[in-house]
């Protein structure tokens, strides 16, 4: 059972967020950027003691470096969510700063291009480009981990598939937080009404803005449709009441059937990407600790 704070967070998110103007793409994007860009207080609070260095080159984002990192040669590439239209490295500092501190490694938070100004495949190209940039800069694949939430979880999977298809070295592991890995909207949705943030019709509305007429069946857009064989170990987290519960379950099932080491942890009655409430909701601390332990274990295993 979820904690009292978890249930309160779920109720508050449902009251504040669950009203998407899905028939008006401009209003949809404007509201997503206003709502999801809010938790700056949590961002600054969690980033205390973390050195932050912006990067604005061929790849954009920011480095987050904890004091005295336990894994100085390792990097976690973090790809934020936001429906492909919103959020940024700043909005996700509660997650990235916490992971930098708890894993004990540098985190590169990618600032990928957003739709509708930059529609598909801009975000996917930027995610793949960031992984290639890190590898070319000298980060060894066994010292590289990927993580991302929601749309960012989809970009994590798309990046792994593209790296494998290009014959490039694969990271040591990847964590997907409530991943959105299927933009086709062709599968039945278990949680028609229980999700605190979305109705089933909201996903296609966001996908339409991002795809801009491109096919949702592209594996860069819907990596759940890709061959997953040969990918590194996965940790998948999702809440049992959220809209993307089915995406997470199908991703885990397909990965396992493809011979990929995959672990699915289903949390009870929490809002989508509850990890953002770290320091407030106990399950956010638990989930980020689980990710940190997963990544640390894979980095240690690869170093021996």
KACORUR-V328419 format. One record per run of one state. SS is the DSSP state (a for helix, b for strand, c for the rest). FROM is the first residue (numbers start at 1). TO is the last residue. If there is no record, write none. Layout:
SS;FROM;TO
SS;FROM;TO
This chain:
c;1;3
a;4;17
c;18;24
a;25;36
c;37;39
a;40;46
c;47;50
b;51;56
c;57;59
b;60;65
c;66;74
b;75;79
c;80;92
a;93;104
c;105;105
b;106;110
c;111;121
a;122;136
c;137;140
a;141;143
b;144;149
c;150;150
a;151;165
c;166;172
b;173;177
c;178;199
a;200;211
c;212;222
a;223;225
c;226;232
b;233;239
c;240;244
a;245;257
c;258;261
b;262;267
c;268;273
a;274;277
c;278;281
a;282;302
c;303;304
